[in-house]
Amino acid sequence: MPSQIVSLDVNGERREFIAAPGATLLACLRESLGLTAAKRGCAQGACGTCTVLVDGRPEAACLVAVETVAGSAIRTLEGVATGGDLDEVQSAFIDCFATQCGFCTPGMIMVAEALLDRDPDPSEADVIEAISGNVCRCTGYRPIVIAILEAARRRRERAVTR
């Protein structure tokens, strides 16, 4: 099977690139498009470091053959901040000390973005379930859960003031 041109909507911008047969979404994001926030961790879909949103759903980009998502909307950490301003999830992760080495942070933030897009007022149990596919070896999970709940509160507060 020959290489093919793949077209994706990445962070709101139409992007085209040549992909080898079976190339993963993660490899194409990093190598073809230069978007390096999603990390290669376990390469088995178990650690969550490569999580991106595909049509709004969190996906392990290391397991997704890029040709299977051609035409989809892909959102990576690089597409979260707007105009250079961190969004509520990103700023809550900083303010609540939810990062340490930072390797898991992009995947955690993308899972949190998907959760809060779906449910603006999640319970602690909802947050724990949402991040259950993401591994953190440094920070521990408590600060991450607190940060996501704080981000939800900030988003709700911002929605009321609009």
N, C-alpha and C positions, 0 to 999 in steps of 0.2 A: 504494500500500500504506500503510495507516495505522500510526501508532505502536502499539507493543504493550508490555504489561507483561512484563518479563523477571525471572525468579527464578534466583538463583545462590547457591551456598554459598561465601561469601567469607571466607577466614580462619576457617572453622569456624562462621560465623554466616549464617543464611538472610537474604538481602537481595533486595528487590524494587524495581524502578524502571521508569520508562517510557523506552523506547528508540525512537528514530526508525529507520525502515527502513535497514538497512545500516550503522548506527552500529557503530563498532569497540569491542571490549572495552576497549581503552586509553582511548578517549574516555569510556566509561561509568564505568570505574573512577575516572578523574580528576574528571569533571564531575558525574556523578550520585551517586557514593559518597564523593567527597572523599579518595580514596586516591591520593596524588600521588607515591609513590616511583618507580613505573614512569614513565619519561620518554619524551617524544616526541622522537625523534632524526631518523632518515632518513625515517620513514613508509613505508618500503619493505621492512622486515623484514631489513635487512642489517647493522644496527649493534648490535642486542641491548639497547639501553637500555630497551626496553619489555618485556623478558622477565618473564613470570609463569608460574606452574605451573598448567596446566589438567589436572585429574585426574592430577597428579603429573608431567606432562611439560612441559618448557620450551616455551613458545610465544611468538612475537612478537605481543604483544597489539595492535599497530597493524594487523595483517593479518587478525585474527579478527573476523568479523561476530558481534556479541554474541548474536544470535538462534540462531546455530549451536552455541553452548555453553550454552544455557539448561539449567538443572538440574545443571550441572557443578560440581565443587569447584575453586575458584580460590584460589590462595595467592599473596599478594603479599609484598613485603618487610615491610609493616606487620604481617603475621601470623607472622613468624619468631621474634621475641623473645617469651619467655613470662614473664609477671609482671614485666615491666620489665627482665628480665635478658637480655643478649645471648646468643645461642647461640654454639656453637664457631666457626662460619664467620664470623659478624660480629666476634667478638672477635679471631680470627686475622687478619682483614683489618686491624684496627687495630694489633695487636701486630707484624705483619710489614710495616707501612707499605705496604699494598696499595691505598691510596687516595691521590688527590691532589686533583683538582677534584671528584671524587665523582659525576660525571654517569653514568659507566658502572657504578658500584658496585652499585646495586640489581639490575641485570640479571646482573652477574657473580655476585653472591651467590645469586640464584635458580637460576642454572645449577649452581653449586656444591652447593646444597641438593639438587637433583634427582640430581646425580651421586652424592653421598654417601648419599642414600637408597637408591640402586640398588646402589652398590658402596662399602662402608665402607673398603676398602683399595685405592684406585685407584693406578695407576702414574703417573709424571710424564706419560707419553704419553697416558694416559686423560684427565688433567686438561687437557692442551693441546688434545686433540680436543674435550672438552666445552665449552671456552671459545672455540673457533674461530669461532663465529658472533657473538662479542661484540667490539666495537672499543673499545680504550682508547687515547687520544691523549696522556695525561699520564704515567701511572705507568710504563708499559711492562708487559710481561706477566710478567716474571720474579718480581716480588714477589707478583703475584696467584697464580701457580702455587705458589709457596712457601707462601702463606697457605692455599690449599685443601688442600695436603698436610698442613700443620700442623693444620688443622681436622679432617682425617680422623684424624690421630694422636690428637688430643684426644678425639674421639668414641669411638675404640676404647678408649682409656684409661678413659674414663668408664664404658663398658659393662663393663669388667673389674671395676671397683670397686663396681659395683651388686650 
